[in-house]
Amino acid sequence: MRLSDKIAQSINPLNGGTLISLWRLYYNYVTEPENFFSFTASTNGLNVPIIFGGISYTPIPCEIDSIEKNSLGRVSRPEIKISNEGGRMTQLMARKNDFKNAKLVRIQTFIKYLDAANFDSGENPYGIPDPNAEVTRETFIVHQKKAENKVFV
């Protein structure tokens, strides 16, 4: 095990109570409301997608800024950056009209509710898989693409 892996495990030990974010990018929620690309910034250590509720979430580096919740009714304008390694997102956007009318959904859940297929043993050691155990489900509408390059979109 690399030293950086040991440090990462010490800082944030993986356990059943670890919260993860899973993303669904609906290409066009007006004309294709059921078609989406699912991804996550998390990994399951097996170098394969994370599975929750039978849906595979491809591990892709991403970050989101400015998600705010407040009691004043102000709407935040979060920005998400998704890795464009190998031009994957560029190709997807070219096929899907630059994500015009796109919707982004973030689902948060705990590791203990992930499908058993995520674990070497074929069994979730942290709890019982439950596709309905969502901590939050937030929806964001994509208004514009701010940047696209070889590194990120």
Phi, psi and chi 1 to 4 in degrees:
 res  aa     phi    psi   chi1   chi2   chi3   chi4
   1 MET       -  133.1  179.6 -179.4  -67.2      -
   2 ARG   -69.8  153.6  -63.2 -179.4  -34.4 -158.8
   3 LEU   -59.4  -42.0  179.5   59.4      -      -
   4 SER   -62.1  -34.4   60.3      -      -      -
   5 ASP   -66.7  -41.1  -67.8  -21.4      -      -
   6 LYS   -63.1  -41.8  -74.0 -177.7 -178.7  179.6
   7 ILE   -65.3  -44.3  -67.7  170.1      -      -
   8 ALA   -60.1  -40.9      -      -      -      -
   9 GLN   -67.6  -33.1  -73.3  179.6   -4.0      -
  10 SER   -70.3  -38.0  -62.6      -      -      -
  11 ILE   -71.9  -44.9  -66.8  170.4      -      -
  12 ASN  -134.6   78.7 -173.8   14.4      -      -
  13 PRO   -63.6  135.6   21.3  -27.7      -      -
  14 LEU   -74.8  123.5 -175.2   65.2      -      -
  15 ASN  -148.1  175.1   60.2   50.5      -      -
  16 GLY   -61.1  -21.4      -      -      -      -
  17 GLY   -90.5    4.3      -      -      -      -
  18 THR   -72.5  128.3  -58.9      -      -      -
  19 LEU   -87.8  133.2 -173.5   67.6      -      -
  20 ILE  -126.2  154.5   63.7  167.5      -      -
  21 SER  -108.5  132.2  -66.8      -      -      -
  22 LEU  -119.1  138.5  -53.3  167.5      -      -
  23 TRP  -118.5  142.4  -61.9   89.8      -      -
  24 ARG  -125.5  121.4  -67.3 -176.5 -170.6  171.4
  25 LEU  -103.1  106.2  175.3   62.5      -      -
  26 TYR   -84.2  115.5  -69.5   81.9      -      -
  27 TYR   -57.3  -46.2  -48.1  116.0      -      -
  28 ASN  -150.2   98.1 -175.1  -31.5      -      -
  29 TYR   -70.6   -9.5   66.7   91.9      -      -
  30 VAL   -85.6  -52.5  175.6      -      -      -
  31 THR   -99.1  -20.2   61.2      -      -      -
  32 GLU  -131.8   62.9  -60.4  179.1   69.4      -
  33 PRO   -64.8  -16.0   23.1  -31.2      -      -
  34 GLU  -103.5   -7.1  -59.6  -58.7  -42.8      -
  35 ASN   -94.4  125.6  -67.3  -32.6      -      -
  36 PHE  -147.7  161.5   59.7   87.6      -      -
  37 PHE  -110.3  125.9  171.1   65.6      -      -
  38 SER  -108.4  137.5   52.5      -      -      -
  39 PHE  -152.7  168.4   64.0   96.6      -      -
  40 THR  -152.0  153.0 -178.9      -      -      -
  41 ALA   -85.5   -8.0      -      -      -      -
  42 SER   -89.1  162.7  -57.6      -      -      -
  43 THR  -131.1  159.5   63.6      -      -      -
  44 ASN  -104.7    8.8   59.1    9.0      -      -
  45 GLY    81.4   -4.3      -      -      -      -
  46 LEU  -105.9    3.0  -59.1  175.2      -      -
  47 ASN    57.1   34.7  -67.1  -35.1      -      -
  48 VAL  -132.4  164.5  -65.2      -      -      -
  49 PRO   -58.5  152.5  -24.8   34.4      -      -
  50 ILE   -83.2  136.6  -72.0  179.1      -      -
  51 ILE  -113.3  128.1  -57.8  168.7      -      -
  52 PHE  -137.8  123.0  178.5   62.9      -      -
  53 GLY    61.4   30.7      -      -      -      -
  54 GLY    80.4   -1.1      -      -      -      -
  55 ILE  -102.6  131.1  -63.4  172.8      -      -
  56 SER   -87.1  129.7  -65.5      -      -      -
  57 TYR  -111.6  110.6  -66.7   84.6      -      -
  58 THR   -68.1  131.0  -56.8      -      -      -
  59 PRO   -72.6  116.7    4.8   -1.8      -      -
  60 ILE  -139.9  129.4  -64.1  178.1      -      -
  61 PRO   -60.0  132.6  -24.1   34.4      -      -
  62 CYS  -155.9  160.7   63.9      -      -      -
  63 GLU  -146.6  149.3   63.1 -178.2   52.3      -
  64 ILE  -130.0  137.6 -169.7  161.5      -      -
  65 ASP  -119.3  154.8  -65.1  -33.1      -      -
  66 SER    68.6   30.2  -55.3      -      -      -
  67 ILE   -81.3  114.3  -67.9 -177.8      -      -
  68 GLU  -127.0  142.1  -62.9  176.2    7.2      -
  69 LYS  -120.7  128.0  -64.7 -180.0 -178.0  180.0
  70 ASN  -142.2  164.9   62.2   52.6      -      -
  71 SER   -90.9   -0.6   60.2      -      -      -
  72 LEU   -89.3   -2.9  -58.1  174.8      -      -
  73 GLY    82.1    5.6      -      -      -      -
  74 ARG   -73.9  139.6  -67.1 -175.1 -173.2  134.7
  75 VAL   -96.7  127.3  178.1      -      -      -
  76 SER   -81.4  159.9   66.5      -      -      -
  77 ARG  -119.7   80.3  -64.6 -165.0  176.8  -95.5
  78 PRO   -67.6  153.7   21.1  -27.8      -      -
  79 GLU  -123.8  134.3  -65.6 -178.7   10.6      -
  80 ILE  -117.3  139.8 -172.3  166.4      -      -
  81 LYS  -116.7  127.9  -71.4 -177.8 -179.6 -179.5
  82 ILE  -119.6  134.4  -55.9  171.0      -      -
  83 SER   -55.5  140.3  171.7      -      -      -
  84 ASN  -115.0   32.2 -164.7   22.2      -      -
  85 GLU   -56.7  130.0 -176.6  178.6   -6.2      -
  86 GLY    69.7   11.2      -      -      -      -
  87 GLY    71.6   17.9      -      -      -      -
  88 ARG   -56.8  -48.5  177.5 -175.9 -143.5  162.3
  89 MET   -70.5  -36.3  -66.2  -52.6  -67.3      -
  90 THR   -59.9  -44.5  -65.8      -      -      -
  91 GLN   -64.4  -42.2  -67.4  170.1    6.5      -
  92 LEU   -64.3  -42.7 -169.7   56.0      -      -
  93 MET   -66.6  -35.4  -71.8  173.5   27.5      -
  94 ALA   -64.7  -36.7      -      -      -      -
  95 ARG   -78.5  -22.4  -70.8 -166.3  -41.2  -92.2
  96 LYS  -117.7   38.0  -63.6  -62.3 -178.6 -179.8
  97 ASN    54.0   42.7 -164.5   26.3      -      -
  98 ASP    54.6   27.1 -101.0   -4.3      -      -
  99 PHE    62.3   30.8  -59.5  152.5      -      -
 100 LYS   -61.3  132.8 -178.0  178.4  179.1 -175.0
 101 ASN    66.1   31.5  -64.8  -39.7      -      -
 102 ALA   -81.6  155.2      -      -      -      -
 103 LYS  -133.7  139.3  173.6  172.9   72.1  170.9
 104 LEU  -117.9  127.0 -167.9   61.9      -      -
 105 VAL  -117.8  128.3  175.3      -      -      -
 106 ARG  -107.7  124.3  178.3  172.7   73.8  165.9
 107 ILE  -111.1  127.8  -60.7  165.2      -      -
 108 GLN  -113.0  135.1  -68.4 -173.3  -58.1      -
 109 THR  -148.6  172.9 -169.6      -      -      -
 110 PHE   -97.8  152.0  -68.1  108.1      -      -
 111 ILE   -56.6  -32.9  -71.8  175.3      -      -
 112 LYS   -65.0  -11.2   63.2 -176.0  172.5 -177.9
 113 TYR  -103.8   -0.5  -60.5  125.4      -      -
 114 LEU   -69.4  155.4  -65.3  179.0      -      -
 115 ASP   -60.2  149.3  -67.6   20.7      -      -
 116 ALA   -62.1  -25.0      -      -      -      -
 117 ALA   -62.7  -14.1      -      -      -      -
 118 ASN   -75.6   -9.2  -69.1  -69.7      -      -
 119 PHE  -119.2  141.5  -54.8   92.9      -      -
 120 ASP   -50.8  -39.4  -82.1  -27.1      -      -
 121 SER   -75.3  -12.2   66.0      -      -      -
 122 GLY    79.3   10.7      -      -      -      -
 123 GLU  -139.1  137.1 -173.3  174.9  -53.0      -
 124 ASN   -76.2  112.0 -173.4  -28.1      -      -
 125 PRO   -75.1   -8.7   28.3  -33.7      -      -
 126 TYR  -100.4  -15.6  -56.4  111.6      -      -
 127 GLY   172.1 -163.7      -      -      -      -
 128 ILE  -103.5  124.1  -61.2  170.3      -      -
 129 PRO   -55.1  137.8  -25.7   35.0      -      -
 130 ASP  -150.0  105.1 -176.4   -9.5      -      -
 131 PRO   -68.0  -12.1   25.3  -32.7      -      -
 132 ASN   -96.2   -3.1  -61.4  -49.6      -      -
 133 ALA   -86.7   77.8      -      -      -      -
 134 GLU  -104.8  131.0  -63.0  177.5    3.9      -
 135 VAL   -74.0  -47.9  175.8      -      -      -
 136 THR  -144.8  157.6   61.5      -      -      -
 137 ARG  -138.8  113.7 -179.1 -179.7  -77.1 -118.5
 138 GLU  -118.0  142.6  -60.6  166.3  -65.8      -
 139 THR  -118.4  134.3  -59.7      -      -      -
 140 PHE  -127.4  140.3  -53.1   92.8      -      -
 141 ILE   -98.0  133.0  -56.5  -58.7      -      -
 142 VAL   -84.1  119.4  177.8      -      -      -
 143 HIS   -94.5  -34.7  -69.8  -74.2      -      -
 144 GLN  -162.6  156.1   65.1  179.3  -31.3      -
 145 LYS   -93.9  121.4  172.6  179.7   67.7  175.0
 146 LYS   -88.5  -31.8  -74.0 -168.0  164.4 -173.6
 147 ALA  -156.7  151.1      -      -      -      -
 148 GLU  -149.2  123.9  177.0 -177.9   -6.6      -
 149 ASN  -149.3 -169.9   57.5   47.8      -      -
 150 LYS   -69.3  -19.8  -68.6  179.0 -178.0 -179.6
 151 VAL   -92.9  -46.3  178.7      -      -      -
 152 PHE  -153.0  164.7   67.7   85.9      -      -
 153 VAL  -120.9      -  172.6      -      -      -
